[in-house]
Structure formats: structure tokens, C-alpha cells
Amino acid sequence: MDSNSFSVAGRRFRTRADYEAALRDEQKINEIKSRYSLHNGDDVRRLSDELKVGKYSFESVLGNDFDDEIFDLMEKLKSAPAGVQGSGGRISDSKGNKGSLEDYDNEMQKEIIAIIRKKEKRRKVIVTVFSILAVASLSYFGIYYFFAERTDQDVQALAELRDAGRNGAVPWQEVKVNRTGDIAVPDIMEEYKTLYNMNKRLIGWLKIDDTIIDYPVLQTTDNEYYLDHNFDQEYDKNGSIFMDYQCTLYPRSTNLIIYGHHMKSGKMFGSLQQYAKESYYQEHSVIQFDTIYEKGTYEIMYAFRSKVYNENDIVFKYYQFLEANSAEEFDSNMKEMAAMSLYDTGVTANYGDQLLTLSTCDNSQSDGRFVVVAKRVS
């Protein structure tokens, strides 16, 4: 069976062993559900108690999903109306039987009225809290979309400055070279000189046709600063598109890794996860990444999900693949990524090829990442 087929209950598993464990969990969960009705409050409570004391053990993340499902049902039961409630002299018990306040003696009436007032006070507090949260949420989204709109305007202005100098652009392998020490560095292309003078951290421009990805690429001495700063060095929740601080253009790193936020507005790399669908890849298979020195066109090879692992975890970490010092090392990394890829593009690379990796957050797992890898073709 192809590893891409290791899927159970909407969850994808990398190995056959994990896949088979998930199948066993799925069967166990179905058997449990056949004995308990999740529409019956008493059944849900009993099942919740049994899960808490560890009566059932699971081997995969499906067990966590089932536990979360029962927990959510218990929370709904806790918030359901129970006991005496009502107002205006009409009351009802937990079974919904209604009566008049005058049906009870004075002491009982006092207790009922106290309960009603307490519930009414609680209701008012809840309404107030939710009103405050609503205002706060609106304020948050107002700020969120302010930054998104400002980012659009700023990038548009930068693109216009770039285009204004485009007539002097020099294609790949025709660049003039200056020598700094022992490293030959081409002249900056005319179209990027104005932008470079505005921010010396500019290293290129990334564009994927017919998508929102059309941004300057920056680089500084760490991978933190441009998480929340824009091209003008201002605080910006959208951050910027930036290259890993360990990558170099001259001499060229084997793999240039570029990061961007997965913004809900779709800005930055908010649309990168569309590459999870092979049909989307087929319509957007080419990436244009120009450095400030030369133009570059890349064909996508792999699209996969990964995560940021603990330092001591012995597992392939795509974000550590910057250089390949031998054909064996290069091929080993290619095999790892090919095995993780969500589909086969038919595009391969050989030792000596120049690679480009785009990386963004993926909320499908803790510390998850969604990754697209391409190789330079011109």
C-alpha cells in the first residue's frame, strides 16, 4: 500500500505500523459507541468516567480525538439547564414540569425566588462578559484587517518601485560581477536598486502567478525579527516573507528556505496550503524567485506536512537541510522529502541543482508546518 493511502478517520499516518494501530483504535471506538448512546446524557457520563479512570487504552491519535469528543459532550451537558429555573412567578423543575409560585409554602417560595435571582444575576454577568468579548473581538479583527490592508498598500508601492527600474534588469547568467574578497558577487539588478537602498535587508522577490504570493523577501541575522516587522521596519502582525538567516546567496546554499506566516486573511503564505491539493499544484506548478542579483524560475517537486521537532528527535528535519556536501547527502534528503510528499509531481533533482523551500505554519498538528520544495530550472 502506498504511504499516501495510510488514512483513517480523516487522519493520515506515515508508517504502516501507525496506520494499523489507528485501525485497531477505530474498531475499538466503534464497539464502545455500539454499547453507549452518545445522545443519552447518562451514557455519556458513564463513558466519561470510564475514560477518566483509564478503562480504555488507545494506540493512536484517534484515541485522543474520541476522548475530546466525549469531553465536549460532557461540557454541553454541564451547560444544559437543570434544576429550578424561570421568572415571572412561573417555575419548572429539571423534567420541565411547570407550576405556580403560589403552589409552595412561604419558606419554599423564598428559596425559589433566591435561586431565580441568583440565576438572573449569573445571566446578566454572562451577557456582560460576552458583550465585552464581542467588542474586544471586533477590535481585534479591526486591527487585524488594518494591518492586512496596510500590507497590501505597502507591497503594491514596493512593486511599483521595482517595476519602475525593470528596464535595466539583467537575466540569469548575464550579470556583471564585482569581487569582494574571494567571493564574486553580481551587481544588483536595476529594478531592485531603489528598494535595496530603502532596506539593505532585501535579498529578492517571490511571486507565484495567479496567487496572492507576490512579495519582497528579506533576511536578517535571526529568524525572529521579520515574524512581526514589515519592509519599513515597522511592527506588523503580518510580518514579512524572509529567508532563513543561515542561507547565503553567494556562495549559494544548496537549499534556500523562505518562511512566511499562514495568515487567516490569506496574506503572506496564507494560501500555501492550497498545495495540499494536486489539482492546485497542477495550476500553479512554477515559482518565480528573483534575488536582487539575478532572476530565477523554479518547478515544484514536493508538497508535504511536517513539524518542528525536539532537538534530540532522530527524524528528518527539512529546516536543517541547507547544504549538501555530497551526492549521497543530497539524494538522502531528496528521498526523505519524496516519501513525505502528498503526491508525485514527476519532477526530480540531482546533486548540484539549486533548491527553494517555502515553509509556513500548519494547524493540523502541534508545531506543524506545511512545506513546498522546488528546483531551479532557469
N, C-alpha and C positions, 0 to 999 in steps of 0.2 A: 504493500500500500504506500502510495506517495505521502510524504510527511505533511503536505498541504491538506490531506484528507483526514488528519487526526483531529476531528472536531466533534465535540459532544455538548449538547445543550447550549449551543452558541459560543462555546469556549474552544479555542484552538490549542493543541498540545504539540510540543516539539518532538517528543520521542514516543515510540510505541508503548514503552512501559507506562508513561504518564497517561497515554490515551486509554490503555486497558484498565488502569486504576480508575479513571473517570467513568468508564463503562460500568465498573462494579459499583461505584457510588451511585450512578444513575439508577441502576436496578434496585439498590437498597432504598433509595429515596422513594421510588415508585411503590415499593412494598409498604413503606411506612405510610404513604398517603392513602394506600388502599385500606389501611386499618383505622385511620383517623380522618374525619371530615374537617377540612380547613375552613368550612363555613359554620362550624359549630364551636361556640366560644369555649365550652367545657373541654372539647377535644384539643383545641389549640393550647389551652392552659396546661393540660396534662402532658402534651407533647413538648411544650416549652420547658416544663420541669424536668422531663426525662433528658432533654438535650443539655440542660444545665449540670446535671449530675454525671454526664458522660456515658449515658446508657448506649448511645450510638457513636461509633467511631467512623471517620471517613478518611480516604486516602488522597483526595484531590481538592481543588478549589471549589468543586461542585458542592462539597460539604459545607464550606463557608457560605456559599450562595443560599443553600437551604436553611442554614442557621439564621442568616439575615432575613430570609422570607418569614420565618416563624417569629423572629423578633419584631418585625414590622407589624405583623398581625396582632401581637400582644400589645404593642403601643396603641394600635387602633382600638383594641378592647378597653384599654385603660382610659382612653379619652371619650368613650361612649357614655351617654347619660345613664346614671344609675341612682337609685335611692329616691328620696323625695325631691321634687322639683316643680317649678311652676310659679305663677304670680297671679295677682288679682283675685285671691280667695279660692282659686281652683288648684288642686294638687293632684299628683299622680305618683304611684309607687313604682318600683323597679319593673313591674309587669305591665305598667301602663294603665292600671285601674284608676279611674278618676272619681273624685268626690268633692264635697264642700268642706271648707274650713270649719264651719259650724257643726259638723258631724263629730268633732272631737271635744274633749273637756278642755278647761282653761289652761292647765299645765301643758297639755299636748299641743294646744294652739300656739302657746308661747314658743315651744321648741320648734314647731314647724315654721313659724314666722322667722325665728332666728336662722334656721337653715336657709330659707328663701333669701333673706337679706345677705347672708354670707355668700351664697351663690351669685347674687346680683352684684355684690361688691367685686367678687372674683371676675365676673363677666366684664365689668367696667375696666378693671385693671388690664385684662387681656386685650380689650378693644383699644385701650390707650397704648399698650406696648406695641400692638400690631400697627397702629397708626404711626407711631414713631419709626418703626421699622420700614413702613411704606415710604415715609418721607426720606429716610436715610437711603433706601434703595433707589428712589428716584434721583436723589442727589448723586449717588454713586454712578448710576448709568449716565447721568448728565455729564459728569466729569469724564467717564469712560469714552463717551462719544465725542466729547470736546477734543480729547487727545487724538482720537481716531481721525476726526475731521482735520485737525491741525497737521497730523502726519501726512494726510493726503495732499494738503496745500503745500507743505514743505517739500515733499518729494516731487510734486509737479514743478515747483520752482527750480529745483535742482536739475530735473530732467531738461528743462528749457535751457538752462545754462550749459548743460552738456551738449545739447543739440546745436547750440549756437557756435560751438567750436568744432563741430564734427567734420567740416570740410578738410581739416588738416589731419584727420585720423590716418594712421598707418597700419596696414593689415599685418597679420601674424607673419613672422619670419622676414619682414622687411623693415624692422625697426632699426633706428640708429642707436648705437651703443656707446655709453660713456663707461669708463673703467674707474671703479672706486676700489682702491687697494688691489686685491686679487680677484674681485668679483665684477663681472661685466654686467652692467645694468642699463637697459634701454632708456631712451628719453621718454618722458611722459607724453602720451598722445595729446594732441591739441585739445580735443574735446573734454579732457579731464583737467587741464591745467588750472582753469578758473576755480573748479571745485576743490582741487588739491590745495590751492592757495588759501581757500576758506577753512579747510580742515586737513592737516597733514596726516591724519589717520585714515584717510580714504585710500583703499587699495584696489577698488574695482566697482563693477556694476553687474547685478544679477537680474536676468529677465527670462521669463517663460511666456511665450506668446499665448494670447487669449486667456491669461490668468491675471490675478491681481499682483503676482510677484513681479515687481519691476522697481528695484531699489538699489541705492548705493550700498556698497559693502565696506565696512570699516574694520580696523584691527588696532588693538592696544596691547598693553603688557599683561593683561589678565582677561579672563572670560566672565567678568562680573560687571564692569563699568557700563558696557553697552546693553546690558539687560534692561536698564531703565534710563538711558540717555539717548537723545537723538543726534542728528548730524551736527546741530548747532551747540552741542554740549549742554543742552537744557534737560531738566528732568522730564521724562516722558514714559508713561506706563507701557506704551507700545515697544519701547526700546528701539533697537536698530538691528539690521542684519549685519552680523560680524563674523570674521574668520577666527578660528582658534589661534590663540596667541603663540602657539608653538610652531605653526605653519610658516613657511617662508616662500616668497615668490622667486627670489634669486639668492642662492641656488633654489630651484623649485622643489618643494616637498612632493613626494610621490602622490600623496592624497591631501587635497585642500579641503578641510572640514569647515562648513559655514553653518552658523546657528541663527535661529530666529524664533520668536515667541509664536505659539499657537493661539492667536487672539480670537475670541468669540466673534468679533466683528468681521473676521476674515482677513484682517490686516497682517502684515509680516508673513509668517508661514502658516497662517490660519487655514489655507487651502491645501497645504502639502499632503494631508492625509487622504485627499481625494485619490492619491496614487495607490491606495489600497484596492481600488477597482481597476482591473486590467483594461477595461474599456476607456477609462480616463487616461491611463498611460498611453494607449494607442493614439489618442488625440493630442497628447502633449508629451511626446517622446524626446523632444530636443530642449536643451537648456543653453541659453546664451550667457556665458560668464566672461566679461572683458575685465582684465586687470587694467590698471592705469597705463600699462606699457604696451599691451597687445590684446587683440580680440581672440575669443575662443568659443568654439561650438562643441557641445558635449551631447552624447547619446546616453540615455538612461539604461542601466544594466539591471539594477536590483531595487526593490522596494520592500522593506521589512519593518517589523516591530522589534524593539529591543528594550533595554533599560540601563540605568546607571547601577552598576554592581558594587558590592563592597570591595575594598582594595584587595582582600585576601581571597576573593572568589576566583576559582580556576575555571574561567569561561571566556569565550571570545568577547572582547570589548571593542566594538567598532571605533569608538572615540580615541582609542590608543593606536590605531593604525594610521600613522602619519608618513612613515618611511618604510620602504622595503629595500633591504641591503643585499638581497639575493633573489634569484628567480624562485627558489624554493619558498622563501618567506612570502613573496608576492603571491604565488599560487596557493599557499596555505590560507591566506586571508581571503582570496577570491572564492575558495571552496566553502569557507565558513559563511560568507555572505550569500552565496548561491543557495546554500541549504536553507537559509532563513528567508529567502525571497518569497513573496506571496504568489509569484507567477514567473514563468520563464519568458524573458524578452527576446532570447536568442542572441543577445549582444554579449560578447566576451572581451576580456582584456588580457594582454600579455605583459610580461616584465618589461619595463621601460615606458609603458603607457602612462599618461597623466590622468589622474582621477579627481573627481569632485564629489563631495558628500554633503548633502543638505540634511540637517537634523532639527527636529522640533519636539515639543512635549507631546506625550500620548497618555490620555487619562484612562485608558483601558486597564492599566495596571499601575502599581506604586512605582514612582520614579521612571515611568515608561517613556520611551522615545519612539518617534516614527522617523524612518531614515530612507533617503533616496540616494543612490550611488550612480554616477555616470562616468564615462570616459571621454577624453578629448578626441575629436575626430578632425578638427581643423582650427 
